[in-house]
């Protein structure tokens, strides 16, 4: 059933994209889609949930919904003890990456149980990764509550809303969890709206022995990065259009990395789709494997997948902002699956014409097949949104847009010197400046221009509007354009304290405002001088001051940095739970088998949980290549300082492909369950 729906969606996207129909698409249709169209059956019948005593099917229409909700059988002693032990394991976790978040989440749940009682705490459980996290946190807190009160424990209650296009794998996983953990499942039938189902739960939340409804707490897996998380806290009353209940959000501050680190650290089971490259689950009609996890993108025909795309597991995702890259947006009205908005554009790279998606970085990227020859690559993830090879000109290169911010420029009160400085600095480093825009000190206008530039260039550099005064709105505008919250940035606060306050302990009001940065902000220390201030980067946006004296100095550093990143291949940092000694043989084999990939291994002897970090990055030159008589692998050459272009025998996309294959090979050699997560701290501006 999974292959039926996913394969058909992929094929339809090929047709809608406008990409020329090629042999790969034809083969995908012949081998994956066409044979599957003959299949078809009810997903509920396939997984057999009707045979599970703990699974209560709530019909779409009923004269008395209360009878479906009454009665909470006691929890089995085995599951109660196991869940209580899990609570103790969670509370004693010493892993510094997740321990504080686990304790905060359990503290939130403990309050929910204390305030609402076990009968009125209900957990949303749709089989997704976030739902799995809260399921285990809830059953641990559930057991702890009964251990404290001394009452006979009842089954934890979970809620699920069935959908006609649900993944069979999800239903099978739900069934297994209900059985294994002895849960009390309330499964609303297809056609029951979320709000209607919740109203039934709220209106019929009657405790045994009384006829009065009690307030209900609904535990959700909402995280701050979710589209609907804005304005919510750990306890958030339901929206005005919903029935009255309390939303409980134990994992609100968790990132994608925390979710997978937690699940892998405690070896908690999750839906099998996540091991097939899915990172965010919707339905079979609107969900594809995450393109950023593609290993071979169908480039080869000599593997076990017969030339079809192969994907890494979800915990291998390097860029966590690509979590929902496999979700297909729908047209307003919800009838037609919609491919990425960005148009198909033609680019010429070293004389080769290539059709590709120019902006896979957007919120709705869809993998597209474009070419099968060796000179080009298919769009598979954020690192390969466009083709780049070292060339004598600018054709096919990554591009930069400059956004000049300031009313004084538009009014003619100040001459714009920064455009000229940027053009010279970027040209010196062979980085293409594609567009310059001047905009007023108006947040709405700045957000609009940033979002427009995101569809036209690869990197945006802003000038002006940075500071503590009322008209310095650039940083807030960048946050709004990327849909990120402003938060207190401790590193920036420490820097302000060090550089500006001398012996004063407290930051001034203006300095505290300057320390408020977008939640994904990164300080780039690009200057060799320790006295210089770092440059603020938010995703692919660099925020520079508007004063020409400062801008001209900063733009040179940014241009040099961007030039170096043009040649850099995709880099991965694997966080492992095993000692370095246990991976020596696997690592040595991978190093020998992949001479054009640089490997690094860093042991952490004193860390309580993760023990080793392994890095992979492609080499700019082939292993047997030399430049000016020196081994090419020792050169730290930048784009504008390649003295012997003949030494470059592989393009960036070829090096990225080698890194992916090397990483895939290493994964297969590492001990089972040894990978906790992939770090995303070192993302390049071209991701």
C-alpha positions, -999 to +999 in steps of 0.1 A: +000+000+000+029+023+008+045+017-026+011+022-043+005+057-029+041+070-027+051+057-061+020+072-077+026+106-061+062+105-073+052+097-108+025+124-109+051+149-096+073+140-125+045+149-149+035+181-131+071+194-128+076+200-165+108+179-163+114+160-196+102+124-192+134+103-191+143+066-188+145+068-150+109+080-147+098+054-172+115+027-153+101+039-120+066+038-135+071+003-150+086-013-119+070+005-089+037+022-099+020+001-126+022-033-108+009-017-076-022-002-091-039-036-091-035-038-053-060-023-028-077-031+004-088-014+036-058-004+058-077-013+089-084-048+075-047-052+067-035-044+102-063-061+120-069-036+147-105-047+152-092-078+170-074-058+197-094-056+230-077-024+240-086-007+207-119+011+209-133+021+175-154+053+180-179+055+152-186+086+132-222+086+143-236+074+177-266+081+198-245+077+230-207+084+226-204+081+264-207+043+263-176+041+241-155+060+266-166+045+299-145+020+317-107+021+323-094-014+329-064-017+353-030-015+338-011-048+338+015-052+365+042-059+340+036-026+321+032-006+352+066-018+366+083-014+332+070+022+328+080+031+364+115+018+357+115+039+325+106+070+346+136+063+368+158+058+338+146+091+323+152+110+356+186+096+361+198+103+325+232+120+326+234+128+289+239+166+288+223+170+254+188+158+265+187+153+303+174+188+311+147+186+285+136+151+297+133+164+332+114+195+322+090+174+301+084+150+330+079+179+354+053+193+330+035+160+329+037+155+367+019+189+370-007+178+345-014+146+364-015+165+398-039+190+384-062+169+362-058+134+375-050+102+356-085+098+342-085+132+326-050+132+310-052+119+274-023+115+250-024+122+213-009+093+195-008+093+157+024+072+153+047+101+144+081+105+159+070+134+183+039+113+193+062+084+201+083+106+223+054+119+243+039+084+245+069+071+264+071+102+285+034+099+294+035+063+303+065+070+325+047+099+342+015+078+344+033+051+363+050+076+386+017+092+394+002+059+406+034+051+425+030+084+444-007+081+450-007+044+459-039+039+438-045+010+415-031+020+381-054+022+351-043+020+315-029+052+299-055+066+274-044+076+239-063+090+210-060+085+173-080+099+143-082+074+114-077+086+079-086+069+046-051+076+033-032+065+064+000+046+059-005+009+068+029+010+085+016+036+109-015+016+118+006-015+123+029+004+146-001+018+165-015-017+169+018-031+182+022-002+207-013-006+220-006-043+226+029-040+239+023-011+264-013-021+273-028+012+263-064+023+262-068+034+226-097+056+215-096+055+177-121+078+159-134+065+127-127+081+093-147+112+088-146+124+124-130+159+125-104+166+150-124+193+167-155+171+168-136+142+183-122+165+210-156+179+218-168+143+223-139+136+247-145+169+266-182+165+269-180+129+279-151+131+303-170+117+332-152+100+361-164+067+374-192+070+400-203+105+391-223+123+365-202+155+362-178+162+334-142+171+345-117+193+327-094+175+303-057+178+296-047+168+261-009+159+258+005+168+224+039+165+207+040+201+196+074+216+192+084+252+186+094+245+150+058+233+142+037+257+121+009+258+148+032+263+178+033+301+178+022+316+211+019+283+229+035+274+262+038+241+282+003+247+293-019+264+267-057+266+267-074+254+235-082+279+208-115+297+210-130+277+181-122+244+199-139+228+228-124+239+262-095+218+273-059+223+283-031+216+258-001+201+274+032+205+254+060+186+272+085+187+243+079+223+231+116+233+233+128+200+218+146+202+184+145+175+157+179+164+170+166+160+206+138+138+194+160+114+176+188+115+202+161+106+229+146+077+209+180+063+199+196+068+233+169+048+251+164+024+221+127+031+219+109+017+189+093+039+162+074+035+130+094+017+103+088+045+077+114+066+095+140+040+085+129+044+049+138+082+047+105+097+059+111+126+083+076+140+088+045+118+084+012+130+069-008+107+046+001+086+016-012+114-006+010+142+007+041+125+021+074+115+004+108+105+017+128+135+026+149+145-004+177+156+019+182+119+029+186+106-006+218+085-010+220+077-047+189+096-060+186+069-086+220+077-101+232+042-103+218+009-115+242-015-099+228-014-064+202-034-046+175-008-054+180-013-092+187+023-098+158+036-078+163+062-051+177+050-017+172+070+014+189+071+048+169+068+081+153+099+095+179+103+123+206+108+096+191+142+086+218+168+087+198+200+081+169+199+106+151+227+088+145+201+060+123+180+084+092+187+064+108+187+029+090+155+020+056+170+027+037+180-005+018+212-002-018+212-014-037+239-033-062+259-013-092+236-012-070+206-006-078+187-038-045+186-057-010+178-045+012+207-053+049+205-063+075+231-053+066+266-064+100+273-078+101+271-116+122+249-137+151+269-150+178+262-175+214+266-164+245+260-184+275+245-165+307+240-183+288+237-216+262+213-203+226+223-203+208+211-172+172+214-160+170+217-123+149+232-094+166+264-085+154+267-049+151+233-032+158+252+001+122+264+003+097+251+027+081+228+001+109+212-019+101+181-040+128+159-055+130+162-093+148+139-117+166+160-143+194+142-160+213+110-162+247+120-175+279+123-155+282+161-158+250+169-139+231+157-109+195+154-097+181+177-071+181+155-040+186+178-010+195+213+001+231+208-008+223+201-045+196+227-052+216+238-082+246+225-101+280+241-094+313+234-110+345+254-111+343+274-144+361+303-159+330+324-158+299+329-136+276+305-155+259+280-131+275+295-100+258+301-067+245+337-066+243+365-040+217+392-035+224+424-016+196+440+004+203+477+012+181+489+041+176+525+049+152+554+044+182+577+041+193+560+009+158+562-007+155+599+003+188+608-012+202+619+022+231+594+020+250+580-010+250+542-012+286+531-011+280+496+001+267+482-032+300+492-048+320+476-020+300+444-022+304+441-060+342+446-058+346+421-029+324+394-044+340+397-079+375+395-064+365+361-049+346+350-080+313+350-063+284+361-085+264+391-074+230+387-091+207+413-076+208+445-055+176+458-038+171+490-017+142+490+008+130+513+035+132+508+073+098+490+073+096+455+086+068+444+063+087+456+033+120+440+044+103+407+050+086+409+016+119+416-002+138+388+017+112+363+008+113+374-029+151+372-029+150+337-015+135+326-047+161+343-069+195+339-052+213+314-030+227+338-004+213+372+009+235+399+024+218+427+042+232+462+049+219+485+076+191+485+101+212+468+128+213+484+163+192+492+194+172+522+180+136+521+169+143+520+132+168+491+134+144+464+124+166+442+101+172+414+126+135+411+135+126+412+098+150+384+091+135+363+119+100+370+106+109+361+070+123+327+081+094+322+106+117+320+136+112+335+171+134+361+186+152+348+217+180+358+240+213+347+225+238+339+253+269+340+231+260+375+219+253+386+254+287+373+266+303+391+237+286+424+245+296+420+281+333+414+272+336+441+246+315+469+259+309+467+296+344+464+311+337+457+348+299+462+348+280+431+355+247+440+340+239+446+303+221+479+296+186+479+281+200+486+246+226+458+249+199+433+260+179+443+229+210+437+208+214+402+224+179+392+211+185+373+179+166+348+157+164+313+172+186+299+144+212+326+145+249+318+143+279+340+150+305+336+123+341+346+133+355+352+099+382+377+107+417+367+118+417+395+143+403+386+177+393+423+182+368+422+153+331+415+159+317+383+144+291+383+116+256+373+122+243+345+100+207+332+099+204+303+075+216+317+041+213+354+053+243+374+064+235+406+084+260+434+081+261+469+095+252+498+072+280+522+080+303+520+049+335+518+069+323+487+088+305+472+058+334+473+035+355+453+060+329+428+067+319+421+031+355+411+023+354+385+050+320+372+039+330+371+002+361+351+011+340+328+032+314+323+005+341+316-020+356+288+001+321+273+007+315+271-031+341+243-033+332+226+000+314+194-003+286+182+020+300+175+055+285+152+081+291+148+118+279+115+132+273+114+170+279+078+181+270+060+214+300+036+211+337+039+219+362+048+191+379+014+196+348-004+185+346+013+152+383+013+142+380-016+118+349-002+101+365+033+099+397+020+085+379+000+058+358+030+048+390+052+046+406+026+023+375+022+001+368+059-002+402+077-008+386+109-020+367+114+012+382+129+043+373+111+076+378+123+111+372+105+144+370+123+178+367+103+210+348+117+241+361+095+269+344+114+297+310+120+281+283+100+298+264+088+267+279+097+233+314+084+230+326+093+195+320+119+167+329+109+132+332+135+104+331+130+066+338+156+039+348+154+003+383+163-009+385+191-034+411+172-054+413+135-062+437+115-040+464+112-067+461+148-079+489+174-074+491+212-078+524+230-084+542+198-072+524+196-039+498+171-028+465+187-037+448+175-006+471+197+015+460+229-003+435+252+014+427+268-019+398+291-024+376+296-055+395+327-066+430+312-059+431+280-079+465+281-096+461+250-116+425+242-126+436+211-145+441+195-111+404+196-104+390+164-118+357+162-100+329+187-096+312+196-063+282+174-070+305+145-078+323+150-045+290+153-027+280+120-043+312+103-031+306+116+004+270+102+004+282+068-008+311+067+017+287+076+045+262+049+034+290+024+033+302+034+068+266+032+082+264-004+071+297-012+088+290+005+122+275-014+151+237-016+152+220+013+169+253+032+174+242+064+156+224+088+179+220+117+155+237+138+129+248+173+140+237+203+120+258+230+137+282+235+108+257+242+079+271+261+050+252+292+036+244+272+005+223+246+023 
